[in-house]
Amino acid sequence: MIARKQLLAFSLVVLVALAGCAGTGGNDSDASNGTPNAGNGGSANIQSADSATTGGQERNALAVQQRALIRTGNLTVEVENFETANVNVTRLAREQGGFVSDSSERVHRNGNQTWTTGTIVFRVPAENFSAFFEEAKRIGEVEKSDTGAKDVTDQLVDVEARLTNLRSQREQLRGLYENASDTEAVLSVQKRLSDVQGEIERLEAKQQSLEDRVAYSTVTVRMQEPRPDAETKTPEQQSWHETGVVAAFLDSVDGAFVMLRAIVVGTAYLLPYLVVLGAPVAGIFVWRRRNANEQTPANQSEQIETKSAGETVEDNESDESNE
């Protein structure tokens, strides 16, 4: 059991060492292939040097032609009508095999005047980048334009080399996993295999992203309609005597409706408060009125009795005087 564990550990160490040396193997091979044979004569050395130079130039020319470039373009134009220009430039992109990646639009207001601005991001095939960019310039008056290119050839080569190395490790780890017999060895190989698989997936996603950006160039088109003349006065900036008669009458009518609506809305807001606060006040008023009505007959009867008593006294006094 111990010998098997040692063998498995030794296999993992050798596998990691081979993975580290895989990146330098190609350089050693190239160096050995490029070393001239000492047994050949001077003419043989010269011919081999010439052929190496010619072959190197051809390889460099081929490498230049096969460079992976991410091309981008930015264009700012002023258009008469945003919607029309949007339709036209989108149609141009579709004719070149492209599509709309992202878009935004904004309407600006200044009094009763409006103008629209927006940005549209297109993805077009790399081989049609120049044609689409030149056609897009014709949709309006160009204010700013620029293009750029980023060389990602080395990144793609590095990613591909690392993927090749990791895939080789994965196959070897799968073989070790199948031959592992004890639980500790299985878990160890399984963890290493999971790490390698995760790194492979990450590099594949990066490679796919780079290849997609190389295959489809990005063109950002910013369009804007002419902004209204600053010298044109808005209705808010005009003096009252500069307003026309009809416009003044219509404004007054609108003002009357607004005032009426304000009264109605204010009444609607106050009505619940009037109901809540008015009910107790009305109850108190009714109660006091009723009490006043009940006390009035009693006072009248007292006044009548008092008056009757007064008349009796007066009659008695008159009788005494007559006697």
Sine and cosine of phi, psi and omega as CSV:
sin_phi,cos_phi,sin_psi,cos_psi,sin_omega,cos_omega
0.00,0.00,-0.70,0.72,-0.01,-1.00
-0.91,0.42,-0.66,0.75,0.01,-1.00
-0.89,0.45,-0.60,0.80,0.01,-1.00
-0.92,0.39,-0.65,0.76,0.04,-1.00
-0.90,0.44,-0.67,0.75,0.03,-1.00
-0.89,0.45,-0.63,0.77,0.02,-1.00
-0.90,0.43,-0.65,0.76,0.02,-1.00
-0.91,0.40,-0.67,0.74,0.03,-1.00
-0.89,0.45,-0.65,0.76,0.02,-1.00
-0.90,0.43,-0.60,0.80,0.01,-1.00
-0.91,0.42,-0.64,0.77,0.02,-1.00
-0.91,0.41,-0.65,0.76,0.02,-1.00
-0.90,0.45,-0.69,0.72,0.02,-1.00
-0.90,0.44,-0.62,0.79,0.00,-1.00
-0.90,0.44,-0.70,0.71,0.03,-1.00
-0.91,0.42,-0.63,0.78,0.02,-1.00
-0.91,0.42,-0.64,0.76,0.05,-1.00
-0.91,0.42,-0.59,0.81,0.03,-1.00
-0.91,0.42,-0.61,0.79,0.01,-1.00
-0.95,0.31,-0.50,0.86,-0.02,-1.00
-1.00,0.06,-0.19,0.98,-0.06,-1.00
-0.91,0.42,-0.53,0.85,-0.03,-1.00
-0.95,0.31,-0.39,0.92,-0.03,-1.00
-0.99,-0.16,-0.12,0.99,-0.04,-1.00
-0.90,0.44,-0.63,0.78,-0.03,-1.00
-0.91,0.42,-0.59,0.81,-0.01,-1.00
-0.93,0.38,-0.66,0.76,0.04,-1.00
-0.90,0.44,-0.65,0.76,-0.01,-1.00
-0.90,0.44,-0.68,0.73,0.01,-1.00
-0.90,0.43,-0.62,0.79,-0.02,-1.00
-0.92,0.40,-0.66,0.75,0.00,-1.00
-0.92,0.39,-0.59,0.81,0.02,-1.00
-0.94,0.33,-0.51,0.86,-0.05,-1.00
-1.00,0.07,-0.07,1.00,-0.02,-1.00
-0.98,0.19,0.83,-0.56,0.00,-1.00
-0.94,0.35,0.46,-0.89,-0.01,-1.00
-0.98,0.18,0.84,-0.54,-0.05,-1.00
-0.93,0.36,-0.36,0.93,-0.05,-1.00
-0.98,0.20,-0.29,0.96,-0.01,-1.00
-0.98,0.18,0.32,-0.95,0.01,-1.00
-0.98,0.19,-0.01,-1.00,-0.03,-1.00
-0.91,0.42,-0.58,0.81,0.02,-1.00
-0.91,0.41,-0.61,0.79,0.03,-1.00
-0.91,0.42,-0.62,0.79,0.02,-1.00
-0.91,0.41,-0.65,0.76,-0.01,-1.00
-0.91,0.41,-0.67,0.74,0.00,-1.00
-0.90,0.44,-0.68,0.73,0.00,-1.00
-0.91,0.42,-0.60,0.80,0.03,-1.00
-0.91,0.41,-0.67,0.74,0.03,-1.00
-0.89,0.46,-0.70,0.72,-0.01,-1.00
-0.91,0.42,-0.59,0.81,0.02,-1.00
-0.91,0.40,-0.65,0.76,0.02,-1.00
-0.90,0.44,-0.71,0.71,0.02,-1.00
-0.88,0.47,-0.70,0.71,0.00,-1.00
-0.90,0.44,-0.61,0.79,0.03,-1.00
-0.91,0.42,-0.64,0.77,0.04,-1.00
-0.90,0.44,-0.66,0.75,0.02,-1.00
-0.90,0.43,-0.66,0.75,0.01,-1.00
-0.91,0.41,-0.63,0.78,0.02,-1.00
-0.90,0.43,-0.67,0.74,0.03,-1.00
-0.89,0.45,-0.66,0.75,0.03,-1.00
-0.91,0.41,-0.62,0.79,0.00,-1.00
-0.92,0.40,-0.62,0.79,0.03,-1.00
-0.90,0.44,-0.66,0.76,-0.01,-1.00
-0.93,0.36,-0.45,0.89,-0.07,-1.00
-0.98,-0.22,0.32,0.95,0.02,-1.00
-0.91,0.41,0.63,-0.78,0.03,-1.00
-1.00,-0.06,0.93,-0.36,-0.07,-1.00
-0.89,-0.45,0.72,-0.69,0.13,-0.99
-0.99,-0.14,0.94,-0.35,-0.07,-1.00
-0.98,-0.19,0.68,-0.73,0.00,-1.00
-0.72,-0.69,0.46,-0.89,0.02,-1.00
-0.60,-0.80,0.58,-0.81,0.04,-1.00
-0.78,-0.63,0.74,-0.67,-0.09,-1.00
-0.67,-0.74,0.78,-0.63,0.07,-1.00
-0.86,-0.51,0.86,-0.52,-0.06,-1.00
-0.74,-0.67,0.47,-0.88,0.12,-0.99
-0.97,-0.23,0.80,-0.60,-0.09,-1.00
-0.86,-0.52,0.40,-0.91,0.03,-1.00
-0.96,0.29,-0.66,0.75,-0.02,-1.00
-0.68,-0.73,0.85,-0.53,-0.09,-1.00
-0.91,0.42,-0.72,0.70,-0.06,-1.00
-0.88,0.47,-0.69,0.72,0.01,-1.00
-0.89,0.45,-0.71,0.70,0.01,-1.00
-0.90,0.43,-0.60,0.80,0.03,-1.00
-0.88,0.47,-0.71,0.71,0.01,-1.00
-0.90,0.44,-0.68,0.74,-0.05,-1.00
-0.92,0.40,-0.72,0.70,-0.05,-1.00
-0.95,0.32,-0.54,0.84,0.08,-1.00
-0.91,0.41,-0.64,0.77,0.05,-1.00
-0.90,0.44,-0.65,0.76,0.05,-1.00
-0.88,0.48,-0.67,0.75,0.01,-1.00
-0.90,0.44,-0.66,0.75,0.01,-1.00
-0.92,0.39,-0.58,0.81,0.05,-1.00
-0.90,0.43,-0.49,0.87,0.02,-1.00
-1.00,-0.01,0.13,0.99,0.02,-1.00
1.00,0.08,0.25,0.97,-0.03,-1.00
-0.98,-0.19,-0.12,-0.99,-0.02,-1.00
-0.41,-0.91,0.23,-0.97,0.02,-1.00
-1.00,0.07,0.86,-0.52,0.02,-1.00
-1.00,0.00,-0.61,0.79,-0.04,-1.00
-0.35,-0.94,0.45,-0.89,0.01,-1.00
-0.41,-0.91,0.45,-0.89,0.07,-1.00
-0.51,-0.86,0.47,-0.88,-0.06,-1.00
-0.57,-0.82,0.61,-0.79,-0.01,-1.00
-0.61,-0.79,0.71,-0.70,0.04,-1.00
-0.97,-0.23,0.83,-0.55,0.02,-1.00
-0.99,-0.16,0.55,-0.84,-0.03,-1.00
-0.79,-0.62,0.63,-0.78,0.12,-0.99
-0.63,-0.77,1.00,-0.04,-0.12,-0.99
0.94,0.33,-0.84,-0.54,0.04,-1.00
-0.99,-0.16,0.21,0.98,0.01,-1.00
-0.95,-0.32,0.61,-0.79,-0.02,-1.00
-0.72,-0.70,0.43,-0.90,0.16,-0.99
-0.51,-0.86,0.46,-0.89,-0.15,-0.99
-0.90,-0.43,0.65,-0.76,0.13,-0.99
-0.77,-0.63,0.41,-0.91,0.00,-1.00
-0.18,-0.98,0.25,-0.97,-0.01,-1.00
-0.76,-0.65,0.72,-0.70,0.03,-1.00
-0.79,-0.61,0.76,-0.65,0.01,-1.00
-0.96,-0.29,0.84,-0.54,-0.02,-1.00
-0.93,-0.35,0.53,-0.85,0.17,-0.99
-0.88,-0.47,0.87,-0.49,-0.03,-1.00
-0.81,-0.58,0.49,-0.87,0.06,-1.00
-0.82,0.57,0.59,-0.80,-0.08,-1.00
-0.86,0.51,-0.59,0.81,-0.03,-1.00
-0.94,0.33,-0.29,0.96,0.01,-1.00
-0.95,-0.30,0.20,0.98,-0.06,-1.00
-0.87,0.49,-0.79,0.62,-0.07,-1.00
-0.89,0.45,-0.68,0.73,-0.02,-1.00
-0.89,0.46,-0.70,0.71,-0.01,-1.00
-0.92,0.39,-0.64,0.77,-0.04,-1.00
-0.89,0.45,-0.65,0.76,0.01,-1.00
-0.94,0.35,-0.61,0.79,0.03,-1.00
-0.92,0.38,-0.60,0.80,-0.02,-1.00
-0.92,0.40,-0.45,0.89,0.02,-1.00
-0.91,0.42,-0.35,0.94,-0.10,-1.00
-1.00,0.06,-0.03,1.00,-0.04,-1.00
-0.98,0.19,-0.19,0.98,-0.01,-1.00
-0.11,-0.99,-0.24,-0.97,0.01,-1.00
-1.00,0.06,0.88,-0.47,-0.07,-1.00
-0.96,0.29,0.80,-0.60,0.08,-1.00
-0.98,-0.22,-0.53,0.85,-0.01,-1.00
-0.37,-0.93,0.65,-0.76,0.06,-1.00
-0.48,-0.88,0.61,-0.79,0.07,-1.00
-0.39,-0.92,0.46,-0.89,0.02,-1.00
-0.75,-0.67,0.38,-0.93,0.02,-1.00
-0.47,-0.88,0.31,-0.95,0.00,-1.00
-0.61,-0.80,0.68,-0.73,0.02,-1.00
-0.85,-0.52,0.83,-0.56,-0.02,-1.00
-1.00,0.10,0.89,-0.45,0.00,-1.00
-0.89,-0.46,0.38,0.92,-0.01,-1.00
-0.87,0.49,-0.74,0.68,-0.03,-1.00
-0.89,0.46,-0.61,0.79,0.03,-1.00
-0.89,0.45,-0.69,0.72,-0.01,-1.00
-0.91,0.41,-0.64,0.77,0.02,-1.00
-0.90,0.43,-0.69,0.73,0.01,-1.00
-0.89,0.45,-0.69,0.72,0.00,-1.00
-0.90,0.44,-0.66,0.75,-0.01,-1.00
-0.91,0.42,-0.65,0.76,0.02,-1.00
-0.90,0.43,-0.68,0.74,0.01,-1.00
-0.92,0.39,-0.60,0.80,0.05,-1.00
-0.90,0.43,-0.67,0.75,0.03,-1.00
-0.87,0.49,-0.69,0.72,0.01,-1.00
-0.90,0.44,-0.72,0.70,-0.03,-1.00
-0.92,0.38,-0.59,0.80,0.05,-1.00
-0.91,0.42,-0.60,0.80,0.07,-1.00
-0.90,0.43,-0.67,0.74,0.06,-1.00
-0.88,0.48,-0.64,0.76,-0.01,-1.00
-0.88,0.48,-0.67,0.74,0.00,-1.00
-0.91,0.41,-0.65,0.76,0.02,-1.00
-0.92,0.39,-0.64,0.77,0.04,-1.00
-0.91,0.41,-0.58,0.81,0.06,-1.00
-0.90,0.44,-0.61,0.79,0.06,-1.00
-0.91,0.41,-0.68,0.74,0.05,-1.00
-0.90,0.44,-0.60,0.80,-0.02,-1.00
-0.91,0.41,-0.63,0.78,0.00,-1.00
-0.94,0.34,-0.49,0.87,-0.04,-1.00
-1.00,-0.05,-0.14,0.99,0.00,-1.00
-0.94,0.33,0.66,-0.75,-0.08,-1.00
-0.93,-0.37,-0.60,0.80,-0.03,-1.00
-1.00,-0.09,0.31,-0.95,-0.11,-0.99
-0.91,0.42,-0.65,0.76,-0.03,-1.00
-0.89,0.46,-0.67,0.74,0.01,-1.00
-0.92,0.38,-0.63,0.77,0.01,-1.00
-0.88,0.47,-0.71,0.70,-0.01,-1.00
-0.91,0.41,-0.61,0.79,0.00,-1.00
-0.91,0.42,-0.74,0.68,0.00,-1.00
-0.92,0.39,-0.61,0.79,-0.01,-1.00
-0.90,0.44,-0.65,0.76,0.02,-1.00
-0.90,0.43,-0.71,0.71,0.01,-1.00
-0.90,0.43,-0.61,0.79,0.02,-1.00
-0.92,0.40,-0.60,0.80,0.03,-1.00
-0.92,0.39,-0.65,0.76,0.03,-1.00
-0.90,0.44,-0.69,0.73,0.00,-1.00
-0.90,0.43,-0.66,0.75,0.00,-1.00
-0.90,0.43,-0.65,0.76,0.04,-1.00
-0.90,0.44,-0.65,0.76,0.03,-1.00
-0.92,0.39,-0.61,0.79,0.05,-1.00
-0.89,0.46,-0.71,0.71,0.00,-1.00
-0.90,0.43,-0.62,0.79,0.02,-1.00
-0.91,0.42,-0.69,0.72,0.00,-1.00
-0.93,0.36,-0.58,0.81,0.05,-1.00
-0.90,0.43,-0.64,0.77,0.04,-1.00
-0.91,0.42,-0.65,0.76,0.04,-1.00
-0.91,0.42,-0.67,0.74,0.02,-1.00
-0.89,0.45,-0.67,0.74,0.01,-1.00
-0.90,0.44,-0.65,0.76,0.02,-1.00
-0.90,0.43,-0.70,0.71,0.01,-1.00
-0.90,0.44,-0.70,0.72,-0.01,-1.00
-0.90,0.43,-0.59,0.81,0.03,-1.00
-0.92,0.39,-0.66,0.75,0.01,-1.00
-0.94,0.34,-0.47,0.88,0.07,-1.00
-0.96,0.27,-0.67,0.74,-0.05,-1.00
-0.94,0.34,-0.59,0.81,-0.02,-1.00
-0.85,-0.52,0.90,-0.44,0.04,-1.00
-0.98,0.22,0.38,-0.93,-0.02,-1.00
-0.94,-0.35,0.81,-0.59,0.03,-1.00
-0.83,-0.56,0.85,-0.53,0.01,-1.00
-0.97,-0.26,0.88,-0.48,-0.04,-1.00
-0.93,-0.37,0.86,-0.51,0.06,-1.00
-0.96,-0.29,0.84,-0.54,-0.04,-1.00
-0.86,-0.50,0.58,-0.81,0.03,-1.00
-0.53,-0.85,0.66,-0.76,0.07,-1.00
-0.98,0.18,0.37,-0.93,0.01,-1.00
-0.88,0.48,0.70,-0.72,0.04,-1.00
-0.97,0.23,0.65,-0.76,0.00,-1.00
-0.83,0.56,0.51,-0.86,-0.02,-1.00
-0.87,0.49,0.75,-0.66,-0.03,-1.00
-0.92,0.38,-0.39,0.92,-0.02,-1.00
-0.97,0.25,-0.31,0.95,0.01,-1.00
-0.96,0.28,0.84,-0.55,-0.05,-1.00
-0.99,0.13,0.66,-0.75,0.10,-0.99
-0.99,0.12,0.28,-0.96,0.04,-1.00
-0.82,0.57,-0.53,0.85,0.01,-1.00
-0.95,0.32,-0.47,0.88,-0.03,-1.00
-1.00,0.06,-0.25,0.97,-0.03,-1.00
-0.98,0.20,0.53,-0.85,0.09,-1.00
-0.97,0.25,0.35,-0.94,-0.08,-1.00
-0.91,0.41,-0.54,0.84,-0.04,-1.00
-0.98,0.21,-0.17,0.99,0.05,-1.00
-1.00,0.04,-0.13,0.99,-0.01,-1.00
-0.98,0.18,0.63,-0.78,0.03,-1.00
-0.93,0.37,0.30,-0.95,-0.04,-1.00
-0.90,0.43,-0.75,0.66,-0.02,-1.00
-0.89,0.46,-0.68,0.73,0.01,-1.00
-0.89,0.45,-0.63,0.78,0.02,-1.00
-0.91,0.42,-0.66,0.75,0.02,-1.00
-0.89,0.45,-0.70,0.71,0.00,-1.00
-0.90,0.43,-0.62,0.79,0.04,-1.00
-0.90,0.44,-0.64,0.77,0.01,-1.00
-0.92,0.40,-0.63,0.77,0.06,-1.00
-0.88,0.47,-0.70,0.71,0.05,-1.00
-0.87,0.49,-0.63,0.77,0.03,-1.00
-0.90,0.44,-0.62,0.78,0.03,-1.00
-0.90,0.43,-0.69,0.72,0.03,-1.00
-0.89,0.45,-0.64,0.77,0.02,-1.00
-0.89,0.45,-0.67,0.74,0.01,-1.00
-0.90,0.43,-0.69,0.72,0.02,-1.00
-0.88,0.47,-0.67,0.74,0.01,-1.00
-0.91,0.42,-0.61,0.79,0.02,-1.00
-0.89,0.45,-0.63,0.77,0.02,-1.00
-0.90,0.43,-0.71,0.71,0.00,-1.00
-0.89,0.45,-0.72,0.70,-0.01,-1.00
-0.90,0.43,-0.65,0.76,0.03,-1.00
-0.90,0.44,-0.65,0.76,0.05,-1.00
-0.89,0.45,-0.65,0.76,0.02,-1.00
-0.89,0.45,-0.60,0.80,0.04,-1.00
-0.93,0.37,-0.63,0.77,-0.08,-1.00
-0.99,0.15,-0.36,0.93,-0.09,-1.00
-0.83,0.55,-0.74,0.68,0.03,-1.00
-0.86,0.50,-0.63,0.77,0.02,-1.00
-0.92,0.40,-0.63,0.78,0.04,-1.00
-0.89,0.46,-0.63,0.77,0.00,-1.00
-0.92,0.39,-0.71,0.70,-0.05,-1.00
-0.92,0.38,-0.70,0.72,-0.05,-1.00
-1.00,0.09,-0.47,0.88,-0.05,-1.00
-0.97,0.22,-0.51,0.86,-0.03,-1.00
-0.87,0.50,-0.76,0.65,0.04,-1.00
-0.89,0.47,-0.65,0.76,0.00,-1.00
-0.89,0.45,-0.69,0.72,0.02,-1.00
-0.90,0.45,-0.61,0.79,0.02,-1.00
-0.89,0.45,-0.69,0.73,0.02,-1.00
-0.90,0.44,-0.65,0.76,0.00,-1.00
-0.90,0.44,-0.69,0.72,0.01,-1.00
-0.90,0.43,-0.64,0.76,-0.02,-1.00
-0.90,0.43,-0.67,0.74,0.01,-1.00
-0.93,0.38,-0.61,0.80,0.02,-1.00
-0.91,0.41,-0.65,0.76,0.00,-1.00
-0.92,0.40,-0.68,0.74,0.03,-1.00
-0.88,0.48,-0.63,0.78,0.01,-1.00
-0.91,0.42,-0.64,0.77,0.02,-1.00
-0.92,0.39,-0.57,0.82,-0.01,-1.00
-0.95,0.31,-0.56,0.83,-0.03,-1.00
-0.98,0.22,-0.39,0.92,-0.07,-1.00
-0.90,0.44,-0.74,0.67,0.03,-1.00
-0.86,0.50,-0.63,0.78,0.00,-1.00
-0.89,0.46,-0.68,0.73,0.01,-1.00
-0.90,0.44,-0.65,0.76,0.01,-1.00
-0.89,0.46,-0.68,0.74,0.00,-1.00
-0.90,0.43,-0.61,0.79,0.03,-1.00
-0.91,0.41,-0.65,0.76,0.02,-1.00
-0.90,0.44,-0.63,0.78,0.02,-1.00
-0.90,0.44,-0.69,0.72,0.00,-1.00
-0.90,0.44,-0.67,0.74,0.00,-1.00
-0.89,0.45,-0.66,0.75,0.02,-1.00
-0.90,0.43,-0.65,0.76,0.02,-1.00
-0.89,0.45,-0.67,0.74,0.01,-1.00
-0.90,0.45,-0.63,0.78,0.00,-1.00
-0.91,0.42,-0.67,0.74,0.03,-1.00
-0.90,0.44,-0.59,0.81,0.00,-1.00
-0.91,0.42,-0.67,0.74,0.00,-1.00
-0.90,0.45,-0.68,0.74,-0.01,-1.00
-0.89,0.45,-0.64,0.77,0.02,-1.00
-0.89,0.46,-0.66,0.75,0.00,-1.00
-0.90,0.44,-0.69,0.73,-0.01,-1.00
-0.89,0.46,-0.66,0.75,0.00,-1.00
-0.91,0.41,-0.59,0.81,0.02,-1.00
-0.91,0.41,-0.67,0.75,-0.01,-1.00
-0.90,0.43,-0.62,0.78,-0.01,-1.00
-0.93,0.38,-0.58,0.81,0.01,-1.00
-0.92,0.39,-0.57,0.82,0.03,-1.00
-0.93,0.36,0.00,0.00,0.00,0.00
